[in-house]
Amino acid sequence: MSDNTAELKKFFPALTGFRAIAAWMIFVYHFTPFANPKYPNWIKQIIWEFHIGVDMFFVLSGFLITYRYFNDHPIHFRKYMVNRIARIYPMYFLITAAVFLVWYFQNGTWNMEKTVEAIVNFTMTKALFSKFHLGGIPQGWTLTLEEMFYLTAPFYFILIRKKSWWLFALPFLILISGLLLKNMTAVPQNIWGFLQRAVYTYIFEFFAGIGLGWLLLKKKFTAFKFPTATVFGIAVLAFYLVGKHWASGFIDFKTEIGRAVEMIFLSVLGIAPLLLGLIKEKSLISKILGGRIMVLLGKSSYIFYLIHKGFVPVFINDYISDNKLVIFILLNILSVILFIYLEEPLNHYIRKKFGKPAVKAVEA
């Protein structure tokens, strides 16, 4: 089987469209059109939970990496990492560079702290430092978690292949380790807030995706005539969006344990079943998300996510239109153009240039 055929078998159109929905939810979360006092509070409370677009991305990443690479053992680590870097880093680097250039031209100054901020941004480690968490591309903090997951996923796979119970044990071990490291580094000398943000709680979402991928590779699911998993997943997500504000009266979601409970509920009972339904079931939703337009918008959703907050929408707001819908449409158009003419060519070039395994010499 050729590499292209293998990749085609691991491409799920509806999941690509799903990425666009996740990115759009984050846009609405950041640029809610319902901030006006005339709108009832219950609408604002629902929109305030649209941050789950990030959670949707994490579960999807966990699934896709598992489905594509779990059975590759031994995994060719260099090719694997080149593919990951080619996918996320070129556009991240270019847009991050543009962000710092715009900041410099606007302020005309540069100091050591800004240098450190630039370093942790370009190395995609900024989410490990509370001081720089929202520096550079503010929403880019999520890519620190993606980067860490890419680096560690092959080691998770080794353990899970040996004993399946690691699938359940690892996220809790990582949570406990994160709590211990946070307490150990909570000292006055830690002026940049290293490990002081509870980013480790998101590991449950990646592992929800790993679990889904593992079960599908084990052929544990069969397609239903009725889109049961799709409906169940959407129902749970709707319940979360409507009920989160009410539930916060009983559970403190600001604590690490509260966040962990929230993420397990959201990812295991909501997002993962929805992804399963989009993969295995035929429904109107999977048909729409798997359509050509939604697939294109899904492929360009990474750029949309990177530019939807920052100097690009500010420029549109100041010089073109302050209408949120106009900003949304123009950001999508720009994202598609950048994807077709910049992101995809760079992705293919880097994979072709650096991703080929070294040819071993054959002894005579």
Residue pairs with C-beta under 8 A, 6 or more apart in sequence:
10 67
10 68
12 278
12 279
12 290
13 289
13 290
13 291
13 295
14 278
14 279
14 285
14 286
14 287
14 289
14 290
15 60
15 63
15 64
15 275
15 278
15 279
15 289
15 298
16 289
16 290
16 294
16 295
16 298
16 299
17 288
17 289
17 290
17 291
17 294
17 295
17 297
17 298
18 56
18 60
18 274
18 275
18 278
18 289
18 298
19 57
19 60
19 298
19 299
19 301
19 302
20 289
20 294
20 297
20 298
20 300
20 301
20 304
21 53
21 56
21 289
22 53
22 54
22 56
22 57
22 60
22 301
23 53
23 301
23 302
23 304
23 305
23 308
24 53
24 304
24 328
25 50
25 51
25 52
25 53
25 56
26 50
26 51
26 53
26 54
26 139
26 305
26 308
27 304
27 308
27 328
27 331
28 47
28 50
29 47
29 48
29 50
29 51
29 53
30 139
30 308
30 309
31 308
31 313
31 324
31 327
31 328
32 44
32 47
32 48
33 324
33 325
34 43
34 44
34 47
35 44
45 244
45 245
46 241
46 242
48 245
49 240
49 241
49 244
49 245
50 241
52 237
52 240
52 241
52 266
52 271
54 142
55 202
55 205
55 263
55 266
55 267
55 271
56 271
57 142
58 142
58 145
58 146
58 149
58 202
58 205
58 206
58 209
58 267
59 205
59 206
59 208
59 209
59 212
59 267
59 271
59 272
59 275
60 209
60 271
60 275
61 146
61 149
61 206
61 209
62 149
62 205
62 206
62 207
62 208
62 209
62 210
62 212
62 213
63 209
63 210
63 212
63 213
63 272
63 275
64 209
64 213
65 149
65 150
65 153
65 209
65 210
65 213
66 153
66 157
66 209
66 210
66 212
66 213
66 214
66 217
67 213
67 216
67 217
69 75
69 80
69 153
69 154
69 157
70 157
70 160
70 161
70 213
70 214
70 217
71 217
72 80
73 157
73 158
73 161
75 154
75 157
76 357
77 154
78 355
78 357
79 355
79 356
79 357
80 154
81 150
81 151
82 350
82 351
82 354
82 355
83 351
83 355
84 150
85 350
86 346
86 347
86 348
86 350
86 351
86 354
86 355
87 302
87 347
88 143
88 146
88 147
88 302
89 124
90 343
90 346
90 347
90 350
91 302
91 303
91 306
91 338
91 342
91 343
91 346
92 124
92 137
92 140
92 143
92 306
93 122
94 342
95 137
95 306
95 307
95 310
96 121
96 122
96 136
96 137
96 140
98 311
99 136
99 137
99 310
99 311
100 114
100 118
100 121
100 136
102 311
103 114
104 110
116 132
116 192
117 126
117 132
117 135
117 136
118 136
120 126
120 128
120 129
120 132
120 135
121 132
121 135
121 136
121 137
121 140
124 140
124 143
124 144
124 147
125 144
125 147
126 132
126 133
126 135
126 136
126 140
126 141
126 144
127 133
127 141
127 142
127 143
127 144
127 145
127 197
127 199
128 144
128 194
128 195
128 197
128 199
129 192
129 193
129 194
129 196
130 192
130 193
130 196
130 197
131 191
131 192
131 193
132 192
133 141
133 193
133 197
134 141
137 306
137 309
137 310
138 309
138 310
139 305
139 306
139 308
139 309
140 306
141 199
144 199
145 199
145 202
145 206
149 206
153 206
153 210
156 166
156 170
156 210
159 166
159 170
160 166
160 167
160 170
160 210
160 214
164 214
167 207
167 210
167 211
167 214
170 203
170 207
171 203
171 204
171 206
171 207
174 200
174 203
175 200
175 201
175 203
175 204
175 256
175 260
177 200
178 195
178 198
178 199
178 200
178 201
178 203
178 256
179 200
179 256
181 195
182 195
182 196
182 198
185 194
185 195
185 196
186 196
190 196
198 256
198 259
201 256
201 259
201 260
201 263
202 263
204 260
204 263
204 264
204 267
204 268
205 263
205 266
205 267
205 271
208 264
208 267
208 268
208 271
208 272
209 267
209 272
209 275
211 268
211 272
212 272
212 275
212 276
215 221
216 276
216 279
221 276
221 280
222 280
223 280
223 281
223 282
224 280
224 281
227 277
227 281
227 282
227 283
227 285
227 286
228 277
228 281
229 273
229 274
229 276
229 277
229 280
229 281
230 273
230 274
230 277
230 278
230 281
230 283
230 285
230 286
231 277
232 273
232 277
233 270
233 271
233 272
233 273
233 274
233 275
233 276
233 277
234 274
234 285
236 265
236 266
236 269
236 270
236 273
237 266
237 270
237 271
237 274
240 265
240 266
240 270
244 253
244 262
247 253
251 258
251 261
251 262
252 258
253 259
253 261
253 262
277 283
277 285
277 286
278 285
278 286
278 289
278 290
288 294
289 298
296 336
296 339
297 304
297 332
297 335
297 336
299 339
299 344
300 332
300 335
300 336
300 338
300 339
300 340
300 343
301 335
302 339
302 343
303 334
303 335
303 338
303 339
303 343
304 331
304 332
304 335
307 313
307 331
307 334
307 335
308 331
312 331
312 334
313 327
313 331
316 326
316 327
316 330
316 331
317 327
320 326
320 330
321 327
